[in-house]
Amino acid sequence: MSSRHHIDDVMRGRIIGKMEEGRKITDVAREFDIAQSVVSRLWKSFKTTGMCSRRHGGGRVRRKQISRKTVARRLGRGGLYARRPVVCVPLTRQHRTVRLQWCREHHNGTGQDWACVLFSDESRFSLSSDCRRQLIWRESGTAYRPENIQEKDRYPTCSIMEWADIMINGRTPLYVVANGTMTGQRYIDEVLLPRDCLDSEGIQRLVWPARSPDLHPIENVWDALGRQVAGRNYPPTNKNTLIRALTEEWDKLPQQLLDNVVQSMVRRVECCITLHGGHIPY
């Protein structure tokens, strides 16, 4: 009996025809000079699929080693690029509703109107920065789609808290909570009460929506301050050097930077309305 490595579709049809006539597998195999197992598999496949032609692409799957650069290059051709996911606080439906309502109320504010506002906020800085080395593959211009955002709602350990105010053509000194932890009472005594003088001067307080750091222009300033500290020739190694670095770099920040982020409030309000209360790019 000869060995056949390939049976074309014509022969397959003839074999199936013989089997449909009621011939035995052994007789058909002997007539076509092929193994009985081949006839048996072909007949079972025909009864299952109703087809006698060979399926292309069958057989054992070949394995091929593909480098990371090759994958990145192929994804790039399709418009996907490795980017760090945007980190933001979680927003509930209620948060989005309040944010949207607040922006609609202040939609008519001009750059000159926001220039009369003193923006005040606190932030935390840590000796160990978040390098955010985790990357995602996304299309250009899709950074703020929900599937490309990584929510984060916690602070690192070994950090210190600072407070500052910014406005057009001005800023306050950086207030650093150097010793101990920021308890509720300490927050009232050291941060809130000294600012009660604003009420005595008839200066109104602007209610701010919860979970909305992206609406606050000072967040851009904190980001710039963090980059300046991280880029020092001798990065801080303990809390004392961290406090000194923060204070020095805060005083070095160009006033034009502070003015620009305050003047961007018009765009931020409009952007939040467009996104129906969603996250706004920093």
Summary of the structure (lengths in Angstrom):
residues: 282
radius of gyration: 34.2
end to end distance: 77.0
largest distance: 109.2
contacts: 664
relative contact order: 0.13
helix: 46%
strand: 13%
